[in-house]
Amino acid sequence: MSGKRGGSRESRHGGRRGVTAVLPSQGAAVQRLPWGREGPAAMALPAPLPARGFELAPSPGPSPVPVPPGRELHVSGSAELSAGPDRARVSVRLGSRKGAAGAARSSVSRRLEYIAHSARHRGVPEENMTVTEDFSRLENTYQMEAEVSIIFSDFGKMQNVCNLLTEKLGASVTISPPHFYHTPEAVDALRRQVCVTAVANTRQKAQEVCRLLGQSLGKPLLIREEETKEWGGHTDSHQVNSPDSLTLQERIQNATAYASCRVFAVFEIKGKENRRKKLL
């Protein structure tokens, strides 16, 4: 028995029934599947339609949670540091006036050699010693003058060398008071250190404020150096006419350099919730 009903056709084959369905809306034939005794086994879905030249936009993901306004801490801090001189220069002057040129030269040369040997023996490198000589004739005599400039980085060794030269050479040499100064590297180190200390003081200040309010300090959002000042200190080319009566410590104190720095910073405030999440 066969018949048309609702656009479908039934038939018998070997004791089994099958069905072929036509979907008018799509115009695609569906695969014919056998029915079991219990009923239809399955029906294949229609073949997909050809692409129409566009793609569906992906569904938007979850939007980030906005940071609540006002969860920032604005704070400023400062620091002031000092640094003593790291170099000292001493000048040793000597001379000789003789009727013969050779005698004048020999007298000065022997003392120059002794001065250089004493400095080298106490760890002063050769490049830290500079010798200048001046030879002239005055009437019937010859005059030889020399100056040794010695740079010390160890002030204890400087005192030992000066005391030894005074003891061994006496009035035949003139030792100038030491000129204390800072190298450019020492000045740069002071500038960096005072800036880092100011930032550390600012962060500590922010931590104490957050602790007082029961909050947790987050990462820095902004750090700005607002003001720096420097005063005192001497350079190698900066000669200071200090009275000879000053002690060694007074000269060092007069040559001490000072620097200050003020910074402004903005920190994130985490709050208690973020702290609990971090612990979990």
Secondary structure as UniProt FT lines:
FT   STRAND          4..5
FT   TURN            6..7
FT   STRAND          8..13
FT   TURN            14..15
FT   STRAND          16..23
FT   TURN            24..27
FT   STRAND          28..29
FT   STRAND          33..36
FT   TURN            37..38
FT   STRAND          39..40
FT   TURN            69..70
FT   STRAND          72..83
FT   STRAND          87..98
FT   HELIX           101..121
FT   TURN            122..123
FT   HELIX           126..128
FT   STRAND          129..138
FT   TURN            139..140
FT   STRAND          141..152
FT   HELIX           155..169
FT   HELIX           170..172
FT   STRAND          173..175
FT   STRAND          179..181
FT   HELIX           184..212
FT   TURN            213..214
FT   STRAND          217..232
FT   TURN            236..237
FT   TURN            244..245
FT   HELIX           248..254
FT   STRAND          257..269
FT   HELIX           271..279
//
